[in-house]
Amino acid sequence: MIHRYLFTISIILNISLLILVFQLKDKIFSQLFPASKINILLIGDSLLAQENWNDLLNRSDLKNDAFGGAITQQILWNIERGELIINPKTVIINGGINDLLSGVPTQRVFKNYQKIIEVLRKNNIEIIAHLVIYTADNEAINKEVFVLNFLLKEYFDSQKIEFIDLNIQLSDHKKLKSNFSTDGIHLQKEAYQIWTNELKSKLPQGL
C-alpha cells in the first residue's frame, strides 16, 4: 500500500516538473543558449511568461524575464535592482491583473506603472506597454480592470507611449471571451497569435 502511494506521488511530482519545464522552456533555452545581444526584454506576469516569444516573434535577441504571479511592485523592484543591466533597446511590459486579484488598490497599481515607466525612460529604453486584459468571469475584478485601463490609457497617451489593447480583439462587453481562455485568465494559442501580430506591428523598424 505504501509503495503504491509513493509511486503515485512520484508520478504526480514528475508530471508537475514536466509542466513547469514546459512553461519555462523559453527562459531555460535563453539561459543555456544566450543571445549575443539582447535588444528586447519582456517583463511582467504569466501571460508573458508562459509562451516562447523567441519562436512567436521569430527572433533570437529577446530575453523573457516575466514570471508567474508577478505583481507590479515586484516588476518595479526587479528593474530597479539590475534587470536592465543587459541594456535592452525595447522593453515589453504586461502586468496588473495579479495585483487586482490580490486586492492591491487600483490607484497603487497605476502609481507602480508610472514608476516603472519612469525608470525605463531614464535608461532611454523604448516601451511597449499593455492595457490589462479582462477576466472571463470575475465581474468585480473586471470593473477594476476597466478603471485601471482608463487611467493607463490616459497616461500612455499623454506620455506618447506605445501600448496594445488586446481587449479590442479578445474581449466583449468587458469580459474575456471564453474561447480565448484556458481558465478565465490565461490565454489559448489563438489569443497568442493575435498578440504576436500586435507586437510585430509595434516593434521599432529595424529592431
C-alpha positions as CSV (number, residue, x, y, z in Angstrom):
1,M,0.0,0.0,0.0
2,I,2.8,2.4,1.0
3,H,4.7,1.5,-2.3
4,R,1.6,2.3,-4.3
5,Y,1.2,5.6,-2.5
6,L,4.8,6.6,-3.1
7,F,4.6,5.5,-6.8
8,T,1.5,7.8,-7.2
9,I,3.3,10.7,-5.5
10,S,6.3,10.2,-7.8
11,I,4.1,10.3,-10.9
12,I,2.4,13.5,-9.7
13,L,5.8,15.2,-9.0
14,N,7.2,14.1,-12.3
15,I,4.2,15.4,-14.2
16,S,4.3,18.7,-12.2
17,L,8.0,19.0,-13.1
18,L,7.3,18.4,-16.8
19,I,4.6,21.1,-16.8
20,L,6.9,23.6,-15.1
21,V,9.8,22.9,-17.6
22,F,7.3,23.3,-20.5
23,Q,6.1,26.7,-19.1
24,L,9.7,27.9,-18.5
25,K,11.2,26.4,-21.7
26,D,11.8,29.9,-23.2
27,K,13.8,31.0,-20.1
28,I,15.7,27.8,-19.9
29,F,16.7,28.0,-23.5
30,S,17.8,31.6,-23.2
31,Q,20.0,30.7,-20.2
32,L,21.6,27.7,-21.9
33,F,22.0,29.5,-25.3
34,P,22.1,33.2,-24.5
35,A,21.8,35.6,-27.4
36,S,24.9,37.6,-28.2
37,K,22.9,40.8,-27.9
38,I,19.6,41.3,-26.2
39,N,17.5,44.0,-27.9
40,I,14.1,43.2,-26.4
41,L,13.3,42.5,-22.8
42,L,10.0,41.1,-21.7
43,I,8.9,41.9,-18.1
44,G,5.6,41.1,-16.5
45,D,3.4,38.2,-15.4
46,S,2.5,34.7,-16.5
47,L,0.6,35.9,-19.6
48,L,4.0,36.8,-21.0
49,A,6.0,34.1,-19.2
50,Q,4.2,31.0,-20.4
51,E,4.9,31.4,-24.1
52,N,8.1,31.1,-26.2
53,W,8.3,34.6,-27.7
54,N,11.5,33.8,-29.5
55,D,9.5,31.4,-31.6
56,L,6.4,33.6,-31.9
57,L,8.3,36.7,-32.9
58,N,10.9,34.7,-34.8
59,R,13.8,36.4,-33.0
60,S,17.0,35.4,-31.2
61,D,17.7,38.8,-29.5
62,L,14.9,38.5,-26.9
63,K,15.0,37.8,-23.2
64,N,11.9,36.9,-21.2
65,D,12.1,37.8,-17.6
66,A,8.3,37.7,-16.9
67,F,7.2,35.2,-14.3
68,G,4.0,33.7,-12.9
69,G,2.3,35.6,-10.2
70,A,4.2,38.8,-10.7
71,I,2.7,42.0,-9.4
72,T,3.7,45.5,-10.5
73,Q,5.7,46.2,-7.3
74,Q,7.8,43.1,-8.0
75,I,8.3,44.2,-11.6
76,L,9.5,47.6,-10.4
77,W,11.8,46.1,-7.8
78,N,13.4,43.9,-10.4
79,I,14.2,46.7,-12.9
80,E,15.5,48.9,-10.1
81,R,17.8,46.1,-8.8
82,G,19.7,45.3,-12.0
83,E,17.3,43.7,-14.5
84,L,18.2,46.3,-17.1
85,I,21.9,45.5,-16.9
86,I,21.6,43.9,-20.3
87,N,20.8,47.3,-21.8
88,P,17.8,46.4,-24.0
89,K,16.6,48.8,-26.6
90,T,13.0,47.9,-26.1
91,V,11.0,46.6,-23.1
92,I,7.7,44.9,-23.5
93,I,5.7,45.1,-20.3
94,N,2.4,43.5,-19.2
95,G,1.0,43.3,-15.7
96,G,-1.6,44.4,-13.3
97,I,-4.1,41.6,-13.2
98,N,-2.3,39.8,-10.3
99,D,-2.4,43.0,-8.3
100,L,-6.1,43.4,-8.7
101,L,-6.7,39.7,-7.9
102,S,-4.6,40.1,-4.8
103,G,-6.5,43.1,-3.6
104,V,-4.0,45.8,-4.4
105,P,-5.8,49.1,-4.9
106,T,-6.2,50.3,-8.5
107,Q,-4.5,53.6,-7.7
108,R,-1.5,51.9,-6.3
109,V,-1.2,49.7,-9.4
110,F,-1.3,52.8,-11.6
111,K,1.4,54.5,-9.5
112,N,3.6,51.4,-9.8
113,Y,3.1,51.5,-13.6
114,Q,4.1,55.2,-13.6
115,K,7.3,54.4,-11.6
116,I,8.2,51.6,-14.0
117,I,7.8,53.8,-17.0
118,E,9.9,56.5,-15.3
119,V,12.8,54.0,-14.7
120,L,12.7,52.7,-18.2
121,R,12.7,56.2,-19.7
122,K,15.6,57.3,-17.5
123,N,17.5,54.4,-19.2
124,N,16.5,55.6,-22.7
125,I,14.5,52.4,-23.4
126,E,11.7,52.2,-25.9
127,I,8.5,50.9,-24.2
128,I,5.6,48.8,-25.5
129,A,3.0,48.6,-22.7
130,H,-0.3,46.8,-22.5
131,L,-3.7,47.6,-21.1
132,V,-4.9,44.9,-18.6
133,I,-6.8,42.0,-20.2
134,Y,-10.2,41.4,-18.7
135,T,-11.1,38.1,-16.9
136,A,-13.7,35.8,-18.4
137,D,-16.0,35.5,-15.3
138,N,-14.9,37.8,-12.5
139,E,-17.3,40.8,-12.8
140,A,-15.9,42.6,-9.7
141,I,-12.3,42.4,-11.0
142,N,-13.4,43.4,-14.5
143,K,-14.8,46.6,-13.0
144,E,-11.4,47.4,-11.5
145,V,-9.7,46.5,-14.8
146,F,-11.9,49.0,-16.6
147,V,-10.9,51.8,-14.2
148,L,-7.2,50.9,-14.3
149,N,-7.2,50.7,-18.1
150,F,-8.9,54.2,-18.3
151,L,-6.0,55.6,-16.1
152,L,-3.3,53.8,-18.1
153,K,-4.7,54.8,-21.5
154,E,-4.8,58.4,-20.5
155,Y,-1.2,58.2,-19.1
156,F,0.2,56.3,-22.1
157,D,-1.4,58.8,-24.5
158,S,-0.1,61.8,-22.6
159,Q,3.4,60.3,-22.4
160,K,3.3,59.2,-26.1
161,I,4.0,55.6,-25.0
162,E,3.2,52.8,-27.5
163,F,0.6,50.4,-26.0
164,I,-1.5,47.5,-27.0
165,D,-5.2,47.0,-26.0
166,L,-5.8,43.2,-26.6
167,N,-9.3,43.6,-25.2
168,I,-10.4,45.0,-28.6
169,Q,-10.0,41.5,-30.1
170,L,-10.0,39.2,-27.1
171,S,-12.9,40.6,-25.0
172,D,-16.5,41.5,-25.4
173,H,-18.7,43.6,-23.1
174,K,-15.8,44.0,-20.7
175,K,-15.3,40.2,-20.4
176,L,-12.5,38.0,-21.9
177,K,-14.1,35.7,-24.5
178,S,-14.2,32.2,-23.1
179,N,-12.8,30.7,-26.4
180,F,-9.6,32.7,-25.9
181,S,-9.0,31.5,-22.3
182,T,-7.9,28.3,-20.6
183,D,-9.2,29.2,-17.1
184,G,-10.8,32.6,-17.2
185,I,-7.4,34.5,-17.0
186,H,-4.7,32.7,-19.0
187,L,-4.8,32.5,-22.8
188,Q,-5.2,30.0,-25.6
189,K,-2.9,29.6,-28.5
190,E,-5.2,31.6,-30.8
191,A,-5.0,34.6,-28.5
192,Y,-1.2,34.5,-28.6
193,Q,-1.2,34.6,-32.4
194,I,-3.3,37.8,-32.2
195,W,-0.9,39.2,-29.5
196,T,2.1,38.3,-31.7
197,N,0.7,40.2,-34.6
198,E,0.1,43.2,-32.5
199,L,3.6,43.2,-31.1
200,K,5.1,42.8,-34.5
201,S,3.3,45.9,-35.6
202,K,4.6,47.9,-32.6
203,L,8.2,46.9,-32.6
204,P,10.5,49.6,-33.9
205,Q,11.6,49.3,-37.5
206,G,15.0,47.7,-38.0
207,L,14.9,46.1,-34.5
